[in-house]
Amino acid sequence: MARPNVRVAAVKALLPVVKQQESLSGTLPFQQEQVAEKDRGLLQELCFGTLRWLTRLEGIRNQLVSKPFKTKDRDVDLLLLLGLYQLIYTRIPAHAAINETVAGAKLLKKDWAKGLLNGCLRRFQREEEELIEQLQRSDAARLAHPNWLLQQLQQDWPEQWPEAVDANNQHPPMILRVNHSQSRRDGYLAKLAEAEITAVACDFAPDAIRLEKATDVTRLPGFDQGMISVQDEAAQLAADLLQLQPGQRVLDACAAPGGKTAHMLEREPSLSVVAVDSEANRLKRVEENFQRLQLSAELHCSDITQLDNWWDGQQFDRILLDAPCSATGVIRRHPDIKWLRRKTDIPALAELQQSMLQLLWKTLKPGGILVYATCSVLAMENARNIETFLTQSDARLIGPVNAPYGLDTGFGQQLLPQPQGHDGFFYAVLEKPA
């Protein structure tokens, strides 16, 4: 059976995303299975790139078509956006990009659209400079972010927001975490050099390495043996902030996909770790990662707020609450977040985060430490949440202290995404009075 056109596969992956029904991580894997293996990288690039620059592409499309596409023709609309993305942002020869995109209309059984797509894409070639110049009139189109998010970033980070927006639109670096129980960073950097893979030590997390170019994990020395894992530098900071000691009982709430849980155990193998997550398929990934890393923890598939389902009543020495959030700090890794998230989502998320803090606090031993973390860059989910919690509990804010990374908000440390550096993240370290 013939493999489908890569552009059509991209349309099918993107359609549920732009309709705000599903994330790209949910739609893309199936479509990748439908195309030839050699085309999977291209498919991913087309999907990620189109979502990364969606408002810019839509701004150009609006200049090329006289009236909006009908709802039933959103697939044709996406084909046009994909074609524009190829012409602007990829090295695909223009004739190939146009021909393959136009051919997609026939495969979608919309032959009527072939002439429209061809005409629009060739007009863009002729008028590219003028069409792109028009985008300067709209912040959303120029900066490739929805207006509500731009306004929120400007409000929360009046000086830093341009750099954060710019970082969001870049390709993220590939960061590795060296398994502390098997190796040290300098030793693994030497192994990478022997394998002719260029890499450098990251600035802040002691186990973190940044690759010059992303590569397949199968090329990485010792990956199958659990010597390294892929994890952003910001996420790796949690293990140190927990101030782990041998034999402690630790809770990793909302643990999937398990990177932070694994990092704890790599640092202190004698820990007794309880890891909880509400999604069974994500918890399965934790199990798979643990198998490769030869680690073990007590895993529970449960809503963390349903204590009776997973908690045995024994209090924890340490708790990591990596709370569900807007994920606005990892947009460059998941560009669909820009278009799936809504302004109205943020207060509801902040309320959920606060309720988790309040509930889990009673499971922490006196003298214990809870690290509150999100991959959000919005103050409502982060500093404002901690400020509220401190007024409603006996918690004491003890860190991060004099951190060389991020911005001190007075209620925790906010990391904004850095080009060729860490993702956006927030940390607050809270101590319970003894």
C-alpha positions as CSV (number, residue, x, y, z in Angstrom):
1,M,0.0,0.0,0.0
2,A,1.3,3.4,-1.0
3,R,2.5,5.7,1.8
4,P,0.5,9.0,2.2
5,N,1.8,12.3,1.1
6,V,3.8,13.8,4.0
7,R,1.9,17.1,3.7
8,V,-1.4,15.3,4.0
9,A,-0.1,13.5,7.0
10,A,0.9,16.9,8.5
11,V,-2.6,18.2,7.8
12,K,-4.2,15.3,9.6
13,A,-1.9,15.7,12.6
14,L,-2.5,19.5,12.8
15,L,-6.3,19.6,12.2
16,P,-7.3,18.4,15.8
17,V,-4.7,20.8,17.2
18,V,-6.0,24.0,15.5
19,K,-9.5,23.0,16.3
20,Q,-8.3,22.9,20.0
21,Q,-9.3,19.3,20.4
22,E,-6.0,17.6,21.0
23,S,-2.3,18.3,21.5
24,L,0.3,17.5,18.9
25,S,1.9,14.9,21.1
26,G,-1.4,13.1,20.9
27,T,-1.9,13.3,17.1
28,L,1.6,13.2,15.6
29,P,2.7,9.7,16.6
30,F,-0.1,8.0,14.7
31,Q,0.6,10.0,11.5
32,Q,4.4,9.2,11.8
33,E,3.5,5.5,11.6
34,Q,1.7,6.2,8.3
35,V,4.6,7.7,6.4
36,A,7.9,6.2,5.3
37,E,10.5,6.1,8.0
38,K,12.7,8.5,6.0
39,D,9.9,11.1,6.0
40,R,9.2,11.1,9.7
41,G,11.7,13.8,10.5
42,L,10.2,16.0,7.8
43,L,6.7,15.4,9.1
44,Q,7.7,16.5,12.5
45,E,9.5,19.6,11.2
46,L,6.4,20.6,9.2
47,C,4.0,20.2,12.1
48,F,6.3,21.9,14.7
49,G,7.3,24.7,12.4
50,T,3.8,25.5,11.2
51,L,2.5,25.7,14.8
52,R,5.6,27.7,15.9
53,W,4.9,30.4,13.3
54,L,1.1,30.0,13.0
55,T,0.0,33.6,13.4
56,R,2.6,34.8,11.0
57,L,1.6,32.2,8.4
58,E,-2.1,33.1,8.9
59,G,-1.3,36.8,8.5
60,I,0.2,36.1,5.1
61,R,-2.6,33.8,4.2
62,N,-5.1,36.5,4.9
63,Q,-3.4,38.7,2.3
64,L,-3.5,35.9,-0.3
65,V,-7.1,34.8,-0.1
66,S,-10.1,37.0,-0.6
67,K,-12.4,35.3,1.9
68,P,-11.9,32.9,4.8
69,F,-12.0,29.2,4.2
70,K,-15.2,27.4,5.2
71,T,-15.0,25.2,8.3
72,K,-15.2,22.0,6.1
73,D,-12.2,23.2,4.2
74,R,-9.9,23.8,7.1
75,D,-7.7,21.0,5.7
76,V,-7.1,23.1,2.5
77,D,-6.3,26.1,4.7
78,L,-3.7,24.0,6.6
79,L,-2.2,22.9,3.3
80,L,-1.7,26.5,2.3
81,L,-0.1,27.3,5.7
82,L,2.2,24.3,5.3
83,G,3.2,25.5,1.9
84,L,4.0,28.9,3.2
85,Y,6.0,27.5,6.0
86,Q,8.1,25.5,3.6
87,L,8.8,28.5,1.3
88,I,9.8,30.7,4.2
89,Y,11.5,28.5,6.8
90,T,12.9,25.4,5.1
91,R,15.5,24.6,2.6
92,I,13.0,22.5,0.5
93,P,13.3,23.7,-3.1
94,A,10.4,26.0,-3.9
95,H,9.2,23.9,-6.8
96,A,9.1,20.8,-4.7
97,A,7.3,22.5,-1.8
98,I,4.7,23.9,-4.1
99,N,4.1,20.7,-6.2
100,E,3.9,18.4,-3.2
101,T,1.5,20.8,-1.4
102,V,-0.7,21.2,-4.4
103,A,-0.7,17.4,-4.9
104,G,-2.1,17.1,-1.3
105,A,-5.4,18.7,-2.4
106,K,-6.1,15.8,-4.7
107,L,-5.3,13.3,-2.0
108,L,-7.8,15.1,0.2
109,K,-10.3,14.8,-2.6
110,K,-10.4,18.5,-3.1
111,D,-9.2,19.0,-6.7
112,W,-10.9,22.4,-6.8
113,A,-8.3,23.7,-4.4
114,K,-5.3,22.8,-6.6
115,G,-5.4,26.0,-8.6
116,L,-6.0,28.1,-5.5
117,L,-3.0,26.6,-3.7
118,N,-0.8,26.9,-6.7
119,G,-1.8,30.5,-7.3
120,C,-1.4,31.6,-3.7
121,L,2.0,30.0,-3.2
122,R,3.4,31.4,-6.5
123,R,2.0,34.9,-5.7
124,F,3.9,34.7,-2.3
125,Q,7.1,33.9,-4.2
126,R,6.6,37.1,-6.3
127,E,5.5,39.4,-3.5
128,E,7.3,37.9,-0.4
129,E,8.9,41.0,0.8
130,E,5.8,43.1,0.7
131,L,3.6,40.4,2.2
132,I,5.9,39.9,5.1
133,E,6.3,43.6,5.7
134,Q,2.6,43.8,6.3
135,L,3.0,41.5,9.3
136,Q,4.7,44.3,11.3
137,R,1.3,45.9,11.9
138,S,0.3,43.1,14.2
139,D,2.2,42.0,17.3
140,A,0.5,38.6,17.3
141,A,1.6,38.0,13.7
142,R,5.1,39.6,14.1
143,L,6.0,37.8,17.3
144,A,4.0,34.5,16.6
145,H,2.2,34.5,19.9
146,P,-1.5,35.0,20.8
147,N,-2.3,38.5,22.0
148,W,-3.4,37.4,25.5
149,L,-0.1,35.7,26.2
150,L,2.0,38.6,24.9
151,Q,0.0,41.0,27.2
152,Q,0.5,38.6,30.2
153,L,4.3,38.3,29.6
154,Q,4.6,42.1,29.2
155,Q,2.7,42.5,32.5
156,D,4.7,39.9,34.4
157,W,8.1,40.6,32.9
158,P,8.2,44.2,31.6
159,E,11.9,44.1,30.9
160,Q,12.5,40.5,30.0
161,W,9.5,39.6,27.9
162,P,11.1,40.3,24.4
163,E,13.9,37.8,25.1
164,A,11.4,35.2,26.4
165,V,9.2,35.5,23.3
166,D,12.3,35.2,21.0
167,A,13.4,32.1,22.9
168,N,10.0,30.6,22.5
169,N,10.3,30.8,18.7
170,Q,13.6,29.0,18.5
171,H,14.5,25.4,18.3
172,P,15.3,24.0,21.8
173,P,18.7,22.5,22.5
174,M,19.0,18.8,23.4
175,I,20.1,18.4,27.0
176,L,21.4,15.2,28.6
177,R,21.4,14.2,32.3
178,V,24.4,12.0,33.3
179,N,23.4,9.2,35.6
180,H,25.3,10.1,38.8
181,S,25.3,6.5,40.0
182,Q,27.2,5.3,36.9
183,S,29.4,8.2,35.7
184,R,30.3,11.9,36.2
185,R,29.8,14.7,33.7
186,D,33.5,15.1,32.8
187,G,33.8,11.4,32.1
188,Y,30.7,11.3,29.9
189,L,31.9,14.4,28.0
190,A,35.0,12.4,27.2
191,K,32.9,9.5,25.9
192,L,30.9,11.9,23.7
193,A,34.2,13.3,22.3
194,E,35.4,9.8,21.5
195,A,32.1,9.2,19.6
196,E,32.7,12.5,17.7
197,I,29.6,14.1,19.3
198,T,30.2,17.8,20.2
199,A,28.9,18.8,23.6
200,V,29.5,21.2,26.5
201,A,28.7,21.2,30.2
202,C,25.6,23.3,31.1
203,D,26.0,26.3,33.4
204,F,23.8,25.5,36.4
205,A,22.8,21.8,36.8
206,P,25.9,19.7,37.7
207,D,24.7,16.6,35.7
208,A,23.6,18.5,32.6
209,I,25.3,18.4,29.2
210,R,24.2,20.3,26.0
211,L,24.7,18.8,22.6
212,E,25.8,21.1,19.8
213,K,23.3,19.3,17.5
214,A,20.3,17.1,18.4
215,T,21.0,13.4,17.7
216,D,19.2,10.1,17.9
217,V,19.6,8.6,21.4
218,T,20.8,5.4,19.9
219,R,24.0,7.2,19.0
220,L,24.7,8.2,22.6
221,P,27.3,6.1,24.4
222,G,25.7,4.0,27.1
223,F,22.1,5.1,26.6
224,D,20.7,1.6,26.6
225,Q,22.6,0.9,29.8
226,G,21.1,3.9,31.5
227,M,24.2,6.0,31.6
228,I,22.3,9.1,30.4
229,S,18.8,10.4,29.9
230,V,17.3,13.3,28.0
231,Q,16.1,16.1,30.3
232,D,16.2,19.9,30.2
233,E,18.7,21.7,32.5
234,A,15.9,23.6,34.4
235,A,14.1,20.3,35.3
236,Q,17.4,18.9,36.6
237,L,17.7,21.6,39.3
238,A,14.9,19.9,41.4
239,A,17.2,17.2,42.7
240,D,19.6,19.6,44.4
241,L,16.8,21.8,45.7
242,L,15.3,18.9,47.5
243,Q,18.4,18.5,49.7
244,L,18.1,14.8,49.6
245,Q,19.7,12.6,52.3
246,P,20.2,8.7,52.3
247,G,17.2,6.7,53.4
248,Q,14.6,9.5,53.2
249,R,11.0,8.9,52.2
250,V,10.2,11.0,49.2
251,L,7.0,11.8,47.3
252,D,7.1,12.8,43.6
253,A,3.6,14.1,42.9
254,C,2.5,14.4,39.3
255,A,5.6,12.3,38.5
256,A,5.3,11.3,34.8
257,P,7.3,10.9,32.6
258,G,9.6,10.2,35.6
259,G,12.7,12.2,34.8
260,K,12.9,14.0,38.2
261,T,12.0,10.8,40.0
262,A,14.9,9.0,38.3
263,H,17.3,11.9,39.0
264,M,16.5,11.6,42.7
265,L,17.3,7.9,42.8
266,E,20.4,8.3,40.7
267,R,21.6,10.8,43.3
268,E,20.5,8.8,46.4
269,P,19.8,5.2,45.5
270,S,18.7,4.4,49.1
271,L,15.7,6.7,48.9
272,S,12.2,5.3,49.4
273,V,10.3,7.1,46.6
274,V,6.5,7.2,46.0
275,A,5.6,8.4,42.5
276,V,2.1,9.3,41.7
277,D,0.5,10.3,38.4
278,S,-3.1,10.4,37.2
279,E,-2.5,9.2,33.6
280,A,-1.9,5.4,33.1
281,N,-0.2,5.8,29.7
282,R,2.2,8.4,31.1
283,L,2.9,6.2,34.2
284,K,3.8,3.4,31.8
285,R,6.6,5.7,30.4
286,V,7.9,6.0,33.9
287,E,8.1,2.2,34.2
288,E,9.9,2.0,30.9
289,N,12.4,4.7,31.9
290,F,13.0,2.9,35.2
291,Q,13.6,-0.4,33.5
292,R,16.3,1.1,31.3
293,L,17.9,3.0,34.2
294,Q,17.5,-0.1,36.6
295,L,15.6,1.9,39.2
296,S,12.6,1.2,41.2
297,A,9.9,3.2,43.1
298,E,6.4,2.7,44.4
299,L,4.2,3.8,41.6
300,H,0.5,4.8,41.9
301,C,-1.9,5.7,39.2
302,S,-4.2,8.2,40.9
303,D,-5.4,11.8,41.1
304,I,-2.9,13.2,43.6
305,T,-5.7,15.0,45.5
306,Q,-7.4,11.7,46.3
307,L,-5.2,10.8,49.2
308,D,-7.1,7.7,50.2
309,N,-6.2,6.1,46.8
310,W,-2.4,6.2,47.3
311,W,-1.3,7.6,50.7
312,D,-0.7,5.1,53.5
313,G,-0.7,7.9,56.2
314,Q,3.1,7.9,56.6
315,Q,4.5,11.4,56.2
316,F,7.3,12.3,53.8
317,D,10.7,13.8,54.5
318,R,10.7,15.4,51.0
319,I,8.0,16.3,48.5
320,L,8.4,17.4,44.9
321,L,5.2,19.0,43.6
322,D,5.8,19.5,39.9
323,A,2.3,20.9,39.5
324,P,0.0,20.8,36.4
325,C,0.4,24.2,34.7
326,S,0.1,26.2,31.6
327,A,3.5,24.9,30.3
328,T,4.2,28.4,29.0
329,G,7.9,27.8,29.8
330,V,8.3,25.0,27.3
331,I,6.6,26.5,24.3
332,R,9.7,26.0,22.1
333,R,9.4,22.2,22.8
334,H,5.6,22.2,22.4
335,P,4.6,25.1,20.1
336,D,1.0,23.9,20.1
337,I,0.8,25.3,23.7
338,K,0.5,28.8,22.2
339,W,-2.7,27.8,20.5
340,L,-4.2,25.3,22.9
341,R,-3.9,27.4,26.0
342,R,-6.4,30.2,26.8
343,K,-6.3,33.2,29.2
344,T,-9.2,31.7,31.0
345,D,-7.2,28.5,31.8
346,I,-4.7,30.3,34.0
347,P,-6.9,31.2,37.1
348,A,-8.3,27.6,37.1
349,L,-4.8,26.2,37.0
350,A,-3.6,28.4,39.8
351,E,-6.6,27.3,41.9
352,L,-5.7,23.6,41.3
353,Q,-2.1,24.3,42.1
354,Q,-3.0,26.0,45.4
355,S,-5.3,23.2,46.4
356,M,-2.5,20.6,45.8
357,L,-0.1,22.7,47.9
358,Q,-2.6,22.9,50.7
359,L,-3.5,19.2,50.6
360,L,0.1,17.8,50.3
361,W,1.4,20.0,53.0
362,K,-0.2,17.8,55.6
363,T,1.6,14.7,54.2
364,L,5.0,16.4,54.9
365,K,6.9,15.7,58.1
366,P,7.7,18.5,60.5
367,G,11.2,19.7,59.5
368,G,10.6,18.4,56.0
369,I,11.0,20.2,52.7
370,L,8.5,20.6,49.8
371,V,9.8,21.9,46.4
372,Y,7.0,23.6,44.4
373,A,7.8,23.6,40.7
374,T,6.1,24.4,37.4
375,C,7.2,24.8,33.8
376,S,5.2,28.0,33.6
377,V,6.5,31.6,33.3
378,L,3.3,33.2,34.5
379,A,3.3,34.9,37.9
380,M,-0.3,33.8,38.8
381,E,0.8,30.2,38.8
382,N,4.1,30.8,40.5
383,A,5.1,33.7,42.8
384,R,1.5,34.7,43.5
385,N,0.6,31.2,44.4
386,I,3.5,30.9,46.8
387,E,2.7,34.3,48.3
388,T,-0.9,33.1,49.0
389,F,0.2,29.8,50.4
390,L,2.6,31.4,52.8
391,T,-0.2,33.5,54.3
392,Q,-2.4,30.5,54.7
393,S,0.0,27.9,56.1
394,D,2.9,27.6,58.6
395,A,5.3,27.1,55.6
396,R,8.6,29.0,55.5
397,L,10.3,29.9,52.2
398,I,13.9,28.8,52.4
399,G,15.0,28.9,48.8
400,P,16.4,28.9,46.2
401,V,19.0,31.0,47.9
402,N,21.4,33.2,45.9
403,A,20.7,31.1,42.8
404,P,23.0,31.8,39.9
405,Y,20.0,31.2,37.6
406,G,16.7,32.9,37.0
407,L,15.1,35.9,38.7
408,D,14.3,36.2,42.4
409,T,10.6,37.1,42.7
410,G,10.6,37.3,46.4
411,F,8.6,34.1,46.5
412,G,10.8,31.8,44.5
413,Q,13.1,31.7,41.5
414,Q,11.7,32.3,38.0
415,L,13.7,30.9,35.1
416,L,12.7,32.3,31.7
417,P,13.6,30.3,28.5
418,Q,17.1,30.9,27.3
419,P,18.3,30.5,23.7
420,Q,20.6,27.5,23.7
421,G,20.0,27.3,27.5
422,H,17.4,26.1,29.9
423,D,13.6,26.1,29.5
424,G,11.2,28.3,31.5
425,F,10.7,27.0,35.0
426,F,9.8,28.1,38.5
427,Y,11.0,26.8,41.9
428,A,10.1,27.6,45.5
429,V,11.6,25.6,48.4
430,L,9.3,25.4,51.5
431,E,10.1,24.1,54.9
432,K,7.7,22.8,57.5
433,P,8.5,23.9,61.1
434,A,9.8,21.1,63.2
